[in-house]
């Protein structure tokens, strides 16, 4: 199943990497944090680690460390605009509960 990007998210990431002038894809992971236990990590990757798991959507690579994959399996990362705000939205089927501020989750 893996992890996917929506077409809008892939386009946003590809445009940003092109503006940066470097990068191999988007690194996605989880870390222990927040009131619900886990938080997403999201950054642009300039190189791949030897243990990275690589998924590709709409021509963009998504790199995930093996420890994060069980928490992210089946996730679709979307890019949404709501009014004046825009950003990534995680559609993660593994989430059982989220904190009120939306910064952390648990599975």
Buried (B, 14 or more C-beta within 10 A) or exposed (E): EBBBBBEBBBBBBBEEBEEEEEBBBBBBBBEEEBEBBBBBEBEBBEEEEEEBBEBEBBEBBBBBBEEBBEBBBEBBBBBEEEEEEEEBBBEBEBBEEBBEEEEBBBB
